Amino acid sequence: MDKDRAIVAAERENIYRCLAALCLSPPTDALISMIREGSILPPIADQASYMRQFVDQAREIGNLKVELEAEHTALFVLPSGVIPHESAYLDVGKRLGGSVTIGVADFYKRAGADILDGSIEMPDHLGMELEFMGFLCGVERELWDMEECAALQKCIDLQMAFLEEHLLKWGFACCEDITDTAQYGFYKAMAQFAIEFLETEKNHFADLRTCFGEVGKGMGESSDDTVQAH
C-alpha cells in the first residue's frame, strides 16, 4: 500500500526497541566499545550535548562497563531517585503492581503481545512500555507490506490509544527525572533522546489521522483487539 510508511514503521520499531533495551539492560560490550571509540556520536550527537560530553569523560573512566552497570541499576532497577514505572507517576498511592500496572498488562494481553514472557520486570516499567510500542510498530510494518487495511488501522488505533492513555502521560516526567538523577551523560542523553522522539510521535500520529480519517477511539469498540501479522 505504502512502502514509505512501512519504512517509517520499521524505523520507529528500531528506535523503540533500542530505547527499551537501554532501559532493561546495562550497555553491552559492543556499546561500551562504541562509546570508547566515539562512534556512538553520529546518530545522536545532534539530539543532546550530554553524549558528546560523556564520550570525552569516558576516556578518564577506568572501568566504564562497571560504572554504567551501576548507573543502570540505580536508575532502572533499585527504588532510588527514579522509579521508572507508570504506577509511580499515575497511581494515587504510587503502588507498584496495583491497578495501573494491571491495566498496562491487560492492554498487552488484549493486543496479543507476549512481551512479558520471560521478563522479570513489571508490565508498567518504562522499558516494557517502550518494548510494547516496538512490538506494535513491527506489526504495523508487516501490515503495510501486506496491504491489510482493517488490521492496519486497528494496529494504529492501538498505538495511539497506548500512547495517549499510558506512555505519553508519564514518560516525559520519568525521562526528565532520569536526566536530573543520572550521574553520567550516557543516560542523560538517552532520556533526552526519548523525550524528543516521543514529541515526534505526536506529529506522526497527527499525520496518520489525516491519512486514515478520525481514528484512535480506543480499544472499547471491539471485543477482540488483538493485532497480528499473518
C-alpha positions as CSV (number, residue, x, y, z in Angstrom):
1,M,0.0,0.0,0.0
2,D,2.7,2.5,1.0
3,K,6.3,1.4,1.1
4,D,7.4,4.8,2.6
5,R,5.1,4.3,5.6
6,A,6.4,0.7,6.0
7,I,9.9,2.1,6.2
8,V,8.8,4.7,8.8
9,A,7.2,2.0,10.9
10,A,10.5,0.0,10.7
11,E,12.5,3.0,11.8
12,R,10.1,3.6,14.7
13,E,10.3,0.0,15.7
14,N,14.1,0.2,15.8
15,I,14.1,3.3,18.0
16,Y,11.5,1.9,20.4
17,R,13.4,-1.4,20.8
18,C,16.7,0.4,21.2
19,L,15.4,2.6,23.9
20,A,13.7,-0.4,25.6
21,A,16.9,-2.3,25.6
22,L,18.8,0.5,27.2
23,C,16.2,0.7,30.0
24,L,16.0,-3.0,30.6
25,S,19.7,-4.0,30.4
26,P,23.1,-2.3,31.1
27,P,25.2,-1.4,28.0
28,T,26.7,-4.3,26.1
29,D,30.4,-4.8,25.4
30,A,29.8,-3.6,21.8
31,L,28.1,-0.4,23.1
32,I,30.9,0.2,25.5
33,S,33.4,-0.1,22.6
34,M,31.3,2.4,20.6
35,I,31.5,4.9,23.5
36,R,35.2,4.4,23.8
37,E,35.8,4.9,20.1
38,G,33.3,7.8,19.9
39,S,31.4,6.0,17.1
40,I,28.2,6.3,19.1
41,L,28.1,10.1,18.3
42,P,26.9,10.4,14.7
43,P,23.3,9.3,15.2
44,I,22.7,11.0,18.4
45,A,25.1,14.0,18.7
46,D,22.6,16.5,17.3
47,Q,19.9,15.3,19.8
48,A,21.8,16.1,23.0
49,S,25.0,17.6,24.2
50,Y,25.2,15.1,27.0
51,M,26.5,12.2,24.9
52,R,29.3,14.3,23.4
53,Q,30.4,15.4,26.9
54,F,30.2,11.8,28.1
55,V,32.4,10.4,25.3
56,D,35.0,12.9,26.4
57,Q,34.5,12.0,30.1
58,A,34.6,8.2,29.4
59,R,38.2,8.4,28.4
60,E,39.0,9.1,32.0
61,I,36.8,6.4,33.5
62,G,38.9,3.3,34.2
63,N,36.2,0.6,34.2
64,L,33.5,2.1,32.1
65,K,31.4,-1.1,31.9
66,V,31.2,-1.4,35.7
67,E,30.3,2.2,36.2
68,L,27.5,2.1,33.6
69,E,26.2,-1.1,35.0
70,A,26.0,0.5,38.5
71,E,24.3,3.6,36.9
72,H,21.7,1.4,35.1
73,T,20.9,-0.5,38.3
74,A,20.4,2.8,40.2
75,L,18.2,4.3,37.6
76,F,16.1,1.3,36.4
77,V,16.3,-1.5,39.0
78,L,16.6,-0.1,42.5
79,P,13.9,2.1,44.0
80,S,16.2,5.1,44.2
81,G,15.7,8.6,43.0
82,V,13.9,7.3,39.8
83,I,11.2,4.7,39.9
84,P,10.6,4.0,36.2
85,H,7.1,2.6,36.5
86,E,3.9,4.2,35.3
87,S,2.3,3.4,38.6
88,A,4.9,5.6,40.4
89,Y,3.6,8.5,38.4
90,L,-0.1,7.8,37.9
91,D,-1.3,5.6,40.7
92,V,-2.7,7.8,43.6
93,G,-0.8,5.7,46.1
94,K,2.2,5.1,43.9
95,R,1.6,1.3,44.3
96,L,3.7,-0.8,42.2
97,G,1.7,-3.8,41.0
98,G,-1.6,-2.1,41.6
99,S,-4.4,-1.2,39.3
100,V,-2.2,0.9,37.0
101,T,0.2,-2.0,36.5
102,I,-2.6,-4.4,35.9
103,G,-4.2,-2.1,33.4
104,V,-1.0,-2.0,31.4
105,A,-0.7,-5.8,31.5
106,D,-4.3,-6.1,30.3
107,F,-3.5,-3.8,27.3
108,Y,-0.6,-6.0,26.3
109,K,-2.8,-9.1,26.5
110,R,-5.7,-7.6,24.5
111,A,-3.2,-6.6,21.8
112,G,-1.9,-10.1,21.6
113,A,1.6,-9.2,22.7
114,D,3.6,-11.8,24.6
115,I,6.4,-9.4,25.6
116,L,6.0,-10.3,29.3
117,D,7.1,-13.9,28.8
118,G,10.5,-14.4,30.4
119,S,10.7,-10.8,31.6
120,I,11.5,-10.1,35.3
121,E,10.2,-6.5,35.0
122,M,6.7,-5.3,35.8
123,P,4.5,-4.6,32.9
124,D,4.5,-0.8,33.5
125,H,8.3,-0.5,33.6
126,L,9.4,2.2,31.1
127,G,11.4,-0.4,29.2
128,M,8.4,-2.7,28.9
129,E,6.1,0.0,27.6
130,L,8.8,1.1,25.0
131,E,9.2,-2.6,24.0
132,F,5.4,-2.9,23.6
133,M,5.4,0.1,21.2
134,G,8.2,-1.6,19.3
135,F,6.1,-4.7,19.0
136,L,3.2,-2.7,17.6
137,C,5.4,-0.9,15.1
138,G,6.8,-4.2,13.9
139,V,3.2,-5.5,13.3
140,E,2.4,-2.2,11.5
141,R,5.4,-2.6,9.3
142,E,4.3,-6.0,8.2
143,L,0.7,-4.9,7.6
144,W,1.8,-2.1,5.4
145,D,3.6,-4.6,3.2
146,M,0.6,-6.9,3.2
147,E,-1.9,-4.2,2.5
148,E,-4.1,-5.4,5.3
149,C,-6.2,-2.2,5.7
150,A,-8.6,-3.2,8.5
151,A,-5.8,-4.8,10.7
152,L,-3.5,-1.9,9.9
153,Q,-6.0,0.7,11.2
154,K,-6.6,-1.4,14.3
155,C,-2.8,-1.6,14.9
156,I,-2.5,2.2,14.5
157,D,-5.5,2.7,16.8
158,L,-3.8,0.6,19.4
159,Q,-0.6,2.6,19.2
160,M,-2.4,5.9,19.6
161,A,-4.5,4.6,22.4
162,F,-1.5,3.2,24.3
163,L,0.5,6.4,23.9
164,E,-2.4,8.7,24.9
165,E,-3.6,6.5,27.8
166,H,-0.3,5.4,29.1
167,L,3.2,6.3,27.8
168,L,2.7,10.0,27.0
169,K,1.0,10.6,30.3
170,W,4.1,9.8,32.3
171,G,7.1,9.1,30.0
172,F,8.2,12.7,29.7
173,A,8.3,13.2,33.5
174,C,10.2,10.0,34.0
175,C,12.8,10.9,31.4
176,E,13.2,14.3,33.0
177,D,13.8,12.6,36.3
178,I,16.4,10.3,34.7
179,T,18.1,13.3,33.3
180,D,18.2,15.0,36.6
181,T,19.3,11.9,38.6
182,A,21.8,10.3,36.3
183,Q,25.5,10.9,37.2
184,Y,26.8,10.2,33.7
185,G,25.9,11.8,30.4
186,F,25.1,8.4,28.8
187,Y,21.7,8.0,30.4
188,K,21.1,11.8,30.3
189,A,21.5,11.6,26.6
190,M,19.2,8.5,26.3
191,A,16.5,10.2,28.3
192,Q,16.7,13.4,26.3
193,F,16.6,11.5,23.0
194,A,13.5,9.6,24.3
195,I,11.8,12.9,25.1
196,E,12.4,14.3,21.7
197,F,11.3,11.1,20.0
198,L,8.1,10.9,21.9
199,E,7.4,14.5,20.8
200,T,7.8,13.5,17.2
201,E,5.4,10.6,17.8
202,K,2.6,13.2,18.5
203,N,3.2,14.7,15.0
204,H,3.5,11.2,13.4
205,F,0.0,10.2,14.6
206,A,-1.5,13.6,13.7
207,D,-0.3,12.8,10.1
208,L,-1.8,9.2,10.3
209,R,-5.1,10.6,11.5
210,T,-5.2,12.6,8.3
211,C,-4.3,9.5,6.3
212,F,-6.9,7.3,7.8
213,G,-9.6,9.7,8.9
214,E,-10.5,10.1,12.6
215,V,-9.1,7.0,14.4
216,G,-7.7,6.2,17.8
217,K,-11.0,5.9,19.6
218,G,-9.6,3.4,22.0
219,M,-10.0,-0.3,22.5
220,G,-13.5,-0.5,23.6
221,E,-15.2,-0.8,20.2
222,S,-14.3,-4.4,19.7
223,S,-14.2,-7.5,21.9
224,D,-11.0,-8.6,20.1
225,D,-8.3,-6.0,19.8
226,T,-5.5,-8.5,19.0
227,V,-3.4,-7.4,16.1
228,Q,-1.2,-9.9,14.4
229,A,0.5,-10.0,11.0
230,H,-0.2,-13.2,9.2
